[in-house]
Amino acid sequence: MMDSIALAKAIELQLEAREEQWRANEELFYRDYSLDPPALVIWAGRLITGLGALLAGMRKADRGDIHRSACDDCYDKRCDQAASCRA
């Protein structure tokens, strides 16, 4: 039991000393906590981003017939003319 308390106190003193070093030099804090993410995480993020962009482009290109027309006679024929076909 006393060993556990002594170990906890030693760890606490070590952390306090490190915090003091961080206060004196902010660069040390960023060096301690600025680990690069694993390569697999970077690869997966790039894959998801690329697939999202690809799917967004495909969705835009593969739109179904919108069937919005300003022509009066186009409603029954379902022609896909632009809205500027009225004279």
Secondary structure, DSSP 8 states (H G I E B T S, - for coil): -HHHHHHHHHHHHHHHHHHHHHHH-HHHHHHHH-----HHHHHHHHHHHHHHHHHHHHHHHT---------STHHHHT----TT---
